Amino acid sequence: MPARLLLLFFVLCSPLPALADAIRVSLEGRAALGEALPTLLVHIEEPIAGFEVKLKRSDGKTVELKGGGKPGITRRIELEQPEGRFHYEGELVVRFPDAESGSMPLSFDTELYGALKLEVRKEDVDVAGRKLRFTLNRPARRAELTVLMDTGKKAFEGEVPFNGEQAGTPLELTWPAAEGRVMKISVRAFDTSEFYTGVDLFPWQVDIPHEEVNFASGSADVPAGERGKLDKSHALIAEALAKYGRFAALRLYVLGHTDTVGKTADNRELSLKRARSLAAYFRKRGLKVPVFYEGFGEESPAVATPDETAEAGNRRAEYIIAVEDPVLQHAPFPPRWRKL
C-alpha cells in the first residue's frame, strides 16, 4: 500500500521571511518494507544556492547530505532505516545566492513496516456457524468482509471495526444466514496505520451423487458394461460446473476406496489406480477443468467391518467439485493429490 503523505509543521529559528518563501518541507513518514522508504521532501520555491540537511535518528544514527535545484524542483531524501518507528531531530540549512543563509529545525517521526501478515487457519473457518477468525501481525483497525454465496448473491459486504487489538489477537468476523452455500470469503484487513493485506477463501465444495462402478477383482480397468454409469456421472458433473463455474475456477477431485480384503498397501495402490481410471474417463468425455485424484484404500471405510470383509459399500468412489483442495472429514492421512 502506498505511504500516505504527511505534512510537517516546521518552526523557523528566527524571523526569516526569505527562508520561509524559498523552501517548503514535507514528509512521507510511513512506508512498507521492500516497497519504499520514509522520505523527506524539500520543495524549492525560490532561487537558492543550495541546502544541507543534518539529522540525528533516535538510535544515534546521523544523516547529512547536501542538495539544491531550481525553483519548482522537489528533492526527495530517502531515510534508510530498520523496520520500526524512529524519531529524527536536526535542521535544514539553506544558502541563498547573496551568500546569506538561514536554518529551520526539523523534528519528526517515521515508520517503516515489514509486510502486514494475515493468518487464517482452516479450523478457524466455521462455515456452518457463519464466522471465521484471523490474526494480524500488527494492531488492527478494521476489516472489509465480503461473503459470496453459490447463488451469486452476497450474504454480506461491509466493514467491521476493531479497536487496535494487539498483534496476534484472534479477531472474529461473522455474517448473516443466506440462501445457498458459501462460495467465497474475501477479507481485507487494515492495521492502525492503514496498511492493508487481504485473502480470498473458497470453502465451497459439492459432492456429486452417482452410481458406483463395479470393477473386476484386482483390476482398475473400467468394464464396458459400467461405462453408462460414468456417462451419467459426467453429465451431473458437467451440469454442476456450468451452474457454479461462473463464480470461481473449479476443479474435480476423484477419491477411490476399497474394502478390507487383501493387504492394506495393495488396497491403497488399487484404489489409487481406480481413481485415476475414473478421472481419465471423465477427461476423455471432454471435461476441461483440472482433475485430481487420490486413493485411500481400505483406510476410510463407509461401513465399519473387520479385516478381510468383502463389503460392497466400501468399494466406492467420491466425486467432489471444489475451488481448492476439499476438506475431508475422515481422511486417514493427508491426501497427496495427483493431477491428471
C-alpha positions as CSV (number, residue, x, y, z in Angstrom):
1,M,0.0,0.0,0.0
2,P,1.5,3.4,-0.9
3,A,2.6,5.5,2.1
4,R,0.4,8.4,3.0
5,L,1.7,11.9,2.6
6,L,2.1,13.6,6.0
7,L,2.8,17.4,6.0
8,L,5.1,18.6,8.8
9,F,5.0,22.0,10.6
10,F,8.4,23.4,10.9
11,V,9.2,26.4,13.2
12,L,11.9,28.8,11.9
13,C,14.8,29.6,14.2
14,S,14.3,33.3,13.8
15,P,12.0,35.5,11.7
16,L,13.5,35.0,8.2
17,P,10.8,35.5,5.5
18,A,13.2,34.7,2.7
19,L,13.7,31.2,4.1
20,A,10.0,30.6,4.5
21,D,9.4,31.7,0.9
22,A,12.3,29.8,-0.6
23,I,11.9,26.3,1.0
24,R,8.9,24.1,1.9
25,V,9.4,20.8,3.6
26,S,7.0,17.8,3.8
27,L,7.3,14.2,4.8
28,E,6.2,10.8,3.6
29,G,6.6,9.3,7.0
30,R,5.2,5.8,6.7
31,A,6.4,3.2,4.3
32,A,6.3,-0.6,3.7
33,L,9.5,-2.6,3.8
34,G,10.6,-3.6,0.4
35,E,8.3,-1.1,-1.3
36,A,9.6,2.3,-0.2
37,L,11.4,4.2,2.5
38,P,10.3,7.1,4.7
39,T,11.1,10.2,2.6
40,L,11.8,13.9,3.5
41,L,10.7,16.2,0.6
42,V,12.4,19.5,0.1
43,H,10.3,21.7,-2.2
44,I,12.4,24.6,-3.7
45,E,10.1,27.6,-4.3
46,E,12.6,30.4,-4.9
47,P,16.2,30.6,-6.2
48,I,18.7,29.2,-3.7
49,A,22.4,28.4,-3.8
50,G,21.9,25.1,-2.1
51,F,20.8,23.4,1.1
52,E,22.1,20.9,3.7
53,V,20.1,18.5,5.8
54,K,21.6,17.4,9.2
55,L,19.6,14.8,11.2
56,K,20.2,12.5,14.1
57,R,18.0,9.4,14.5
58,S,16.7,8.2,17.8
59,D,19.0,5.2,17.8
60,G,22.1,7.6,17.3
61,K,22.4,7.2,13.5
62,T,23.3,10.5,11.8
63,V,22.2,11.7,8.3
64,E,23.9,14.5,6.5
65,L,23.6,15.5,2.8
66,K,23.6,18.5,0.5
67,G,21.4,19.4,-2.4
68,G,20.0,22.1,-4.5
69,G,18.0,22.9,-7.6
70,K,15.9,25.5,-9.5
71,P,12.5,26.8,-8.3
72,G,9.8,24.2,-8.8
73,I,12.1,21.3,-8.1
74,T,11.4,18.8,-5.2
75,R,14.3,16.9,-3.8
76,R,13.4,13.5,-2.2
77,I,15.6,12.4,0.7
78,E,15.0,8.8,1.4
79,L,15.7,7.9,5.0
80,E,17.2,4.4,5.2
81,Q,16.3,2.8,8.5
82,P,15.5,-0.5,10.1
83,E,11.9,-1.7,10.4
84,G,10.0,0.1,13.2
85,R,9.3,3.7,14.4
86,F,12.1,6.3,14.8
87,H,12.3,9.9,15.8
88,Y,14.5,12.4,13.9
89,E,15.9,15.7,15.2
90,G,18.0,18.2,13.2
91,E,18.0,21.2,10.9
92,L,17.8,22.3,7.3
93,V,20.3,25.0,6.4
94,V,19.7,27.0,3.2
95,R,22.3,29.1,1.4
96,F,21.0,32.0,-0.7
97,P,22.6,33.5,-3.9
98,D,23.7,36.6,-2.0
99,A,25.7,34.4,0.4
100,E,23.2,34.7,3.2
101,S,22.0,31.6,5.0
102,G,19.2,30.5,7.3
103,S,18.1,27.4,9.1
104,M,15.0,25.7,10.4
105,P,14.7,22.9,13.0
106,L,13.4,19.5,11.9
107,S,11.6,17.2,14.3
108,F,9.6,14.3,13.0
109,D,8.7,10.6,13.3
110,T,8.9,7.9,10.7
111,E,7.6,4.3,10.5
112,L,8.9,1.5,8.3
113,Y,6.8,-1.6,8.4
114,G,7.5,-5.1,7.3
115,A,4.9,-7.0,5.4
116,L,1.5,-7.0,7.0
117,K,0.6,-10.6,7.5
118,L,-2.9,-12.0,7.9
119,E,-3.3,-15.7,9.0
120,V,-6.4,-17.8,8.7
121,R,-6.2,-21.4,9.7
122,K,-8.6,-23.9,8.1
123,E,-10.0,-24.8,11.5
124,D,-10.9,-21.1,12.1
125,V,-13.3,-21.0,9.2
126,D,-16.7,-22.1,10.5
127,V,-19.0,-22.0,7.5
128,A,-21.9,-23.7,9.3
129,G,-21.6,-21.2,12.2
130,R,-21.1,-18.3,9.7
131,K,-17.9,-17.0,11.3
132,L,-14.2,-17.0,10.9
133,R,-11.2,-16.0,13.0
134,F,-7.9,-14.5,11.8
135,T,-4.8,-12.8,13.3
136,L,-2.7,-9.9,12.1
137,N,1.0,-9.3,13.0
138,R,0.2,-5.7,13.9
139,P,-2.6,-3.9,15.8
140,A,-5.9,-4.0,13.9
141,R,-8.1,-1.1,13.0
142,R,-10.7,-2.6,10.7
143,A,-11.6,-5.3,8.1
144,E,-13.6,-5.4,4.9
145,L,-15.6,-8.6,4.5
146,T,-17.4,-10.0,1.5
147,V,-19.2,-13.3,1.6
148,L,-20.4,-14.6,-1.8
149,M,-22.9,-17.5,-2.0
150,D,-23.1,-20.0,-4.8
151,T,-26.4,-18.4,-5.8
152,G,-24.4,-15.4,-7.0
153,K,-25.8,-13.2,-4.2
154,K,-23.7,-11.8,-1.3
155,A,-24.6,-12.7,2.3
156,F,-22.5,-9.8,3.5
157,E,-20.4,-6.9,2.1
158,G,-19.2,-4.3,4.5
159,E,-16.7,-3.0,7.1
160,V,-16.1,-4.4,10.5
161,P,-14.3,-2.1,13.0
162,F,-11.7,-3.1,15.5
163,N,-10.1,-1.2,18.4
164,G,-6.4,-1.5,17.9
165,E,-6.2,-5.1,19.2
166,Q,-2.6,-6.1,19.6
167,A,-0.7,-8.3,17.1
168,G,-1.7,-11.9,17.3
169,T,-5.1,-11.3,18.9
170,P,-7.8,-13.6,17.4
171,L,-10.2,-11.4,15.5
172,E,-13.7,-12.6,14.6
173,L,-15.9,-11.9,11.6
174,T,-19.5,-13.1,11.2
175,W,-22.2,-12.9,8.5
176,P,-25.9,-13.5,8.4
177,A,-27.7,-16.6,7.0
178,A,-28.3,-16.6,3.3
179,E,-29.6,-19.0,0.6
180,G,-27.1,-21.4,-0.9
181,R,-23.6,-22.4,0.1
182,V,-20.7,-20.1,0.9
183,M,-18.6,-19.9,-2.3
184,K,-16.0,-17.2,-1.5
185,I,-15.0,-15.2,1.6
186,S,-12.9,-12.2,0.9
187,V,-11.1,-10.4,3.9
188,R,-9.1,-7.3,3.6
189,A,-7.6,-6.3,7.0
190,F,-6.1,-2.9,7.9
191,D,-3.6,-2.1,10.7
192,T,-3.8,1.1,12.7
193,S,-1.6,2.9,10.1
194,E,-4.0,2.0,7.3
195,F,-1.7,-0.5,5.7
196,Y,-3.7,-3.5,4.5
197,T,-3.5,-7.0,3.3
198,G,-6.1,-9.5,2.2
199,V,-7.0,-13.1,1.5
200,D,-9.7,-14.9,-0.5
201,L,-11.0,-18.2,0.9
202,F,-13.0,-20.7,-1.0
203,P,-14.6,-23.1,1.5
204,W,-17.2,-24.3,-1.1
205,Q,-17.4,-27.9,-2.3
206,V,-20.1,-30.1,-3.5
207,D,-20.3,-33.9,-3.7
208,I,-21.7,-35.4,-6.9
209,P,-24.2,-38.3,-6.2
210,H,-23.5,-41.2,-8.5
211,E,-23.9,-45.0,-9.0
212,E,-20.7,-46.9,-8.2
213,V,-18.7,-48.6,-10.9
214,N,-18.1,-52.3,-10.3
215,F,-14.5,-53.2,-11.2
216,A,-13.3,-56.7,-11.7
217,S,-11.4,-58.1,-8.7
218,G,-7.9,-56.6,-8.6
219,S,-8.5,-54.6,-11.7
220,A,-8.5,-50.8,-12.3
221,D,-9.9,-51.0,-15.9
222,V,-13.5,-49.6,-16.3
223,P,-15.6,-52.5,-17.6
224,A,-17.5,-51.8,-20.8
225,G,-20.8,-52.5,-19.1
226,E,-20.1,-50.0,-16.4
227,R,-19.4,-47.0,-18.7
228,G,-23.1,-45.9,-18.8
229,K,-22.8,-45.2,-15.1
230,L,-19.8,-42.9,-15.7
231,D,-21.6,-41.2,-18.6
232,K,-24.5,-40.3,-16.2
233,S,-22.0,-39.1,-13.6
234,H,-20.2,-37.0,-16.2
235,A,-23.5,-35.3,-17.1
236,L,-24.1,-34.4,-13.5
237,I,-20.5,-33.1,-13.1
238,A,-20.8,-31.0,-16.3
239,E,-24.2,-29.6,-15.0
240,A,-22.6,-28.6,-11.7
241,L,-19.6,-27.0,-13.4
242,A,-21.9,-25.0,-15.7
243,K,-24.0,-23.8,-12.8
244,Y,-21.2,-22.8,-10.4
245,G,-18.2,-22.2,-12.7
246,R,-19.2,-18.6,-13.3
247,F,-18.4,-17.7,-9.7
248,A,-14.9,-19.3,-9.4
249,A,-12.4,-21.6,-11.2
250,L,-13.5,-25.1,-10.3
251,R,-11.7,-28.5,-10.0
252,L,-12.8,-32.1,-9.9
253,Y,-11.4,-34.4,-7.2
254,V,-11.8,-38.2,-7.6
255,L,-11.3,-40.3,-4.5
256,G,-11.0,-44.1,-4.6
257,H,-11.8,-46.6,-1.7
258,T,-11.7,-50.4,-1.3
259,D,-13.0,-53.0,1.2
260,T,-10.7,-54.7,3.6
261,V,-10.0,-57.9,1.6
262,G,-6.2,-58.0,0.9
263,K,-3.2,-56.2,2.2
264,T,-3.6,-52.5,3.2
265,A,-0.8,-51.3,0.9
266,D,-2.1,-53.3,-2.0
267,N,-5.6,-51.9,-1.5
268,R,-4.3,-48.3,-1.3
269,E,-2.5,-48.8,-4.6
270,L,-5.5,-50.4,-6.2
271,S,-7.8,-47.6,-5.1
272,L,-5.3,-45.0,-6.5
273,K,-5.3,-46.7,-9.9
274,R,-9.1,-47.0,-10.0
275,A,-9.4,-43.3,-9.0
276,R,-7.1,-42.4,-11.9
277,S,-9.1,-44.6,-14.3
278,L,-12.3,-42.8,-13.3
279,A,-10.6,-39.4,-13.7
280,A,-9.2,-40.3,-17.1
281,Y,-12.7,-41.4,-18.3
282,F,-14.2,-38.0,-17.4
283,R,-11.3,-36.3,-19.2
284,K,-11.9,-38.4,-22.3
285,R,-15.6,-37.4,-22.2
286,G,-14.5,-33.8,-22.6
287,L,-14.1,-32.5,-19.0
288,K,-12.0,-29.3,-19.3
289,V,-11.4,-28.4,-15.6
290,P,-8.3,-29.6,-13.7
291,V,-8.8,-33.1,-12.3
292,F,-7.0,-34.5,-9.3
293,Y,-7.2,-38.0,-7.8
294,E,-6.1,-39.9,-4.7
295,G,-6.6,-43.4,-3.3
296,F,-7.4,-44.2,0.3
297,G,-7.7,-48.0,0.0
298,E,-9.4,-49.6,3.0
299,E,-8.4,-46.9,5.5
300,S,-11.5,-44.7,5.2
301,P,-14.5,-47.1,5.1
302,A,-18.1,-46.0,4.7
303,V,-19.1,-49.2,6.6
304,A,-17.0,-50.3,9.5
305,T,-16.0,-54.0,9.1
306,P,-13.5,-56.5,10.4
307,D,-10.4,-57.1,8.3
308,E,-10.8,-59.4,5.2
309,T,-14.5,-58.5,4.8
310,A,-15.9,-58.1,1.3
311,E,-18.2,-55.2,1.9
312,A,-19.7,-53.7,-1.3
313,G,-20.4,-50.4,0.4
314,N,-16.7,-49.8,0.9
315,R,-15.8,-50.4,-2.8
316,R,-16.7,-46.9,-3.8
317,A,-15.5,-43.6,-5.2
318,E,-16.2,-40.0,-4.4
319,Y,-16.6,-37.1,-6.9
320,I,-16.1,-33.7,-5.3
321,I,-16.2,-30.4,-7.1
322,A,-14.3,-27.7,-5.3
323,V,-12.2,-24.5,-5.8
324,E,-9.4,-25.5,-3.5
325,D,-8.4,-28.9,-2.1
326,P,-11.5,-30.2,-0.4
327,V,-11.9,-30.6,3.4
328,L,-12.2,-34.3,4.1
329,Q,-13.8,-35.2,7.5
330,H,-12.4,-38.6,8.0
331,A,-9.2,-38.8,5.9
332,P,-6.8,-41.3,7.3
333,F,-3.8,-39.3,6.1
334,P,-3.2,-36.0,4.4
335,P,-4.0,-36.7,0.7
336,R,-1.3,-36.2,-1.9
337,W,-3.4,-35.1,-4.8
338,R,-2.2,-36.2,-8.2
339,K,-3.1,-34.1,-11.2
340,L,-4.3,-36.0,-14.2
